[in-house]
């Protein structure tokens, strides 16, 4: 009797296992990353992309479109690098299997709709993400608010006891939180060197159908 009882429960157990497998597949479906591509052969090194990036990401510091409004250090999230006679903008590639996110010990890095984002409030400035990034696209810099540097609570300079600035990781976020959602560097480039490569979302997997044949 006990053997018959186990056989009667098998269909229910199999369906449960199948449901669990489909749930795992649904959770692991991904959204392909978007990123900005640069044509190094056409870049003239004018750094208009750096200034546009800085202006867009410094709204909390009252930075406008004119030079007179700049009251904090210019800290863009894209950098123009010179290699020999060529220039090329370098910024985050928004890796689908982002090593920076794996390295972060406080889960301050996450992916939202294909964009790798850093939670500045959660970041502790440990630089693990900087070391993990294969492109050198992340840097740790002081945090500014309302035109003033944010200081760390409880951490002071040993000699003069002055509070030290709070630091956090910073990198390209594809201007995800701006009104139009378009990267400012792409729109500002006078030579059309930069373009946005859009990732395509994976379609959710088709649920596996189970077919039960009648016993003859």
N, C-alpha and C positions, 0 to 999 in steps of 0.2 A: 504493500500500500504506500509505503513511503516513497518508493521509486516512481509510482504512478503520479503521486502528488507533485513531485519535482517536475515531471514532464508537463503537467497541466500548467505550471507557472512559467514555462520557458518563453512563450510568445510575449508575455508581459515584460519579462526581463530584457528580451531582445529589443523591443520597442523603446524601453527606457534607455538602453545603451546607445541606440541610434539617435535618440533625441539629444543625449549628452554630446555626441560627436558633432551634430549639427550646430549646437550651441557654441562649441569651441570654434568651429569654422567661422561662425558669424562674428565672434569677438575678434578674431585675428584678421578679418578682411581690412584692407588698408586703403588709404587715399594717397595716390602718388604725389610726390612733392613737386612744388613749383619752385623756380629759382631764376635769378637774373643771369643771363649769358652776356659775355663781353667779347667783342671782336678786337683783340689786342692790336691787330695790324692797323686799325683805323683810329685808335685812341690817341689824342693829341696831348694828354696830360694836363688839361686845363683845370681839373678838380671841381668842375661845376657840379658833378654828382655828389662830391663830399659836402659841399655847401648846402645843396638842396636837401640832402639827408639830415644834416645837422638842424636845419631850419624846421623841418617837419617833426623831428623828434624832440624838439626843445620848446614846445608850446607851453609846458608847465613853468618855463623860466622867462616867459614873456618875449621870446625871440620872434621878431617879425621878419619882413622881407628886406628891411634896410639895414645897413651896417651899424647905424647908431643904436640899434636895439640889442646888440650883442653884449652881454654883460658876464658871460661865463666862458670858460675855455671851449674852443670848437672841437667837439668830440663826435665825429660822424660814425656811422656803422658800416661804411664802405671806405676803402682806402685805395688810392691810386699808387701802384708800385712801379718803379722804373727798373727794367732789366736791360742793361746795355743801352741801346738806342730806342727801345720800345717802352711803352707805358701800358699798364693793364689794371683795371679796377678789380679789387679782390673783395669778396664778400661771402657770406654764408651760402652753402650749397643746399641747405635744408635736407640733409641726408635722410633717406627713408629708414635706415637703421642707424640713427644718429649716435656716434660714439660719445659726443658730449653729454647726451642724456644718460647714457650708461654710466659715465664717470661721475655724474653729479651725486654727492652723498645725501643731499637734502631734497631730491626730487623737485628742483626748481625749474627744470627744463621739460617741456611737454610739446606734443605735436597737436595742432588744431587745424583741421582741413588742409593738411599737407604743408603747413608752415610750422617750423620749429621755433618755439617761443621760450623766452626766459622770464620767469617771475622775479622781477627785481626785488620785491619785498621779501621773498623767501631766500634769495641768493645770499650766501655768506662770504663771497669773494675768495674762495679757497684756491681758485685757478685750476682745478682739476679739468674743467671743460676746455680751458686754454691749452693745456698739455695734450688733451685727447683729440682736439680738432686737427685733421690732417692738412687743412688749408690755411691755418693761421688767421681764421676769420673772426675769432673771438678775442676780446681784450677785457681786462678788469680795470675799471676807471672810477674815480670819485663820483658820487651821486649828488646832483644839484637839484634844488627845489626853490622856486620863486627867486631865482638868481643867486642863491646862497648854497654853499656846500652843506650837505647833511653830515652831521658828526655821529660817531659811534658812541653809544651809551656805555660808560664804564671803561672805555679804552682811551688812555691819554699818553702824551709824549713823556718819556721818563724824566727828561731834564726840566722842562717848563710846565708840565702837568696840563698842557693844552690838549683839548679833545682832538682826537685824530679823525680824519674824514672817513665816512662810511664808503666802502667800495662795493661794486657789484659787476657781474659779467654783462657785457654789452655786445650785441651783434645785430646783423640785418634781420628784420622781421617782415620784410616785403611791404612795409607800411600798412600792415594789416589793420591797424586801428585808426587809420585816417578815413576821412569822409568818402573819398572816391575809391579807396582801396588800391590805387595804382602806385607802384614804386616811384617815388619822387626822382630818384636818380635816372630812371629811364626817360621820364618826361623832360628832365633838365639837360640831358646830354645834347650839345649842339651838333655833334657829328653822327648822331644816331648809332652810337657804338653799342649801347646796351639794349637788350630786349628781354621781355619776360617770357620764360618757357613755362607754359602751364601744364601741370600734371593732370592726368585723367583719372578719375575715380574708378576703382574696381567695382564691377557689378557684384552685388551680393550673390553668394553661391546659391544655385538652385537647390531647394530642399529635396533630400533623397526620398523617393516614394517607395513604400514597401507594398508588394503585391502578394496577396495570399491566395493560393490556388485551392479550390475545393477538393477535399479528399475523395477519391473515387471508391 
